[in-house]
Amino acid sequence: MKRDWNLVFIAGLFEIGWVVGLKHAYNIGTWVLTAIAIYMSMHLLIVATKRLPVGTTYAVFTGIGTAGTVIFEIAVFGEPFKLMKVFLILLLLYGVIGLKTITIETTDEGENA
């Protein structure tokens, strides 16, 4: 199971990459990198959801993407830092971590799990 959650985390990092790429891509090279990030993000998410609960996995995936994108935009591109924005991101992460913590993981593999 830990391997699958690592895939979700990596997929979330690729999600940050493609979301930022959609806004900041400016030539064919950056658009190609954005397309690769989209593919990798979705592919890793699909692989991980074969053995993990889909709802929890998607919540964790989008939480990583949302929080990471906001932090990346503040740190790299000079988006305005607002305390309320940070509070809401922390609240989102708290909810995602809580959801992952209470989710019962099955050991069955395949589409019928």
Summary of the structure (lengths in Angstrom):
residues: 113
radius of gyration: 15.4
end to end distance: 13.2
largest distance: 46.0
contacts: 312
relative contact order: 0.15
helix: 79%
strand: 0%
